[in-house]
């Protein structure tokens, strides 16, 4: 039984790699679809079309189970999404923040570090159980 498992180890490894590549491609296609739903109206038409065409090409490669085409389409989709994300970032920076508010690079609101004090100072305390 061990010899049989060892003889099929290479086949199993290849199959596992194929499945992992297909899963990555499926996740990327779903992520692109979500990205377009969330931010598509904020993107220039050229960026939106580039992402959509790369997503369709990736889905076609997945359906055909073509590893080479999947890898190429995945790379094209990643590049299109990066370009679109950079455009969104530039828009957000120009408008003063992700929602057009006063926050942005170098203009973040003050943080109290999660300690709740108005000055952000840490208050040291000890819990004492009086019932002992």
N, C-alpha and C positions, 0 to 999 in steps of 0.2 A: 504494500500500500504506500509506503514511503517512497519507493522508487517511482511509482506512478505519479505521485504528487510532484516529485522533483522533475520528472520528465515534462510535466505540464506547467511548470513554474513560469517559463518564458511566455507561454501563451496567456497565462493568467495575468502576468504583468502588463502585457500589451493590451489586453482587454480592459484592465483597470484604468490604464492611461487613456484609452478611448472614451471610457465612461466619464472620467474626470474632465476631459476636454469638452465633451458634450454638455456636461453639467455647467461648466464655466460659460459656455456659449449660451445656454438657456438662461442663466442668471444675467448675463450681459444684455441679452435681448429684452428680458423683462425689465431690467434696470433702465434701459434706454426708453422703453415704453412709458415707464413711470416718470422719467425725467421730462419727456415730452408733454405728458399730461400736466405736470406741476409747473413747468417753466416754458412750455412751448410758445405761449402767447407773448413772452418777454424776449424771445429769440428773434434774430433777423431771419427772414424767410430762407436764405441760402443755408444757414446753419441747421435750421429745422429740417429742410429737405435732405441735407447731407446725412443727418442722423437717421432719418426715416429710411432712406435708400440703403444705408449700411445695415440697418436693423432687418430690413426685408431680405437683403442678400445673406445675412447670417441665418435667418430662419430657413431660407431655401437650402443653405448648406447643411443645416441641422437635419432637415427632412430628407435630404439626399444621403446623409451620413458620410459626407465627404470631408475627411480630416483636413486636407490641404485648403479647401475652400473655406472651411470653418475658421481656421487660423488666420487666413487672409482677411476674411470679413470681420472677425473679431478685432483685429488690429485696426482696420478701417473705421470701425464703430468707435473704438477707444479714441482714436485721433479726432474724429468728428465731435465726440462728446467733450474732449479736452478743449477744443477750440471754442465750442459753445459755452462751456463753463467759464473760460477766460473772458468771453464777451459779457457774460452775466456779471462777473466780478467787476469788470470795468464800469458797467452801468451802475452797479451798486456803489462803487467808490465815487463816481461822479455825482450821484444823487445824495450822498452823505450817509449811506448805510443800506443794509439789506431791505429795509422797509421805507427808505427815504427819510428816516428820522435823523436825530442828531448824532447817532453813533456811527463809527467808521474807523478806519485805521488811524491810530493816534488820537482818537476822540471817544474812548470808551468811558462808560459811566463809572463812577467810583464804586469800589467793592469793599464790603466790610469783611470779606473773607469767610462769610458764613457764620460769624460769631454773634451777630445781632446787635452789637454795641454801636452807638451812633458815631463814635470816632474810629471804630475798627479795632480798638484795643481788645486784647484777650483778657478775659476775666478768669482768674484762677480760683477754683472753689473746691471744697472737699465735701463729700456727702457723708453725713453722720446719721446713723440710725439710733434714735433715742430709745427705742424699745428694748435694747439689749441690756 
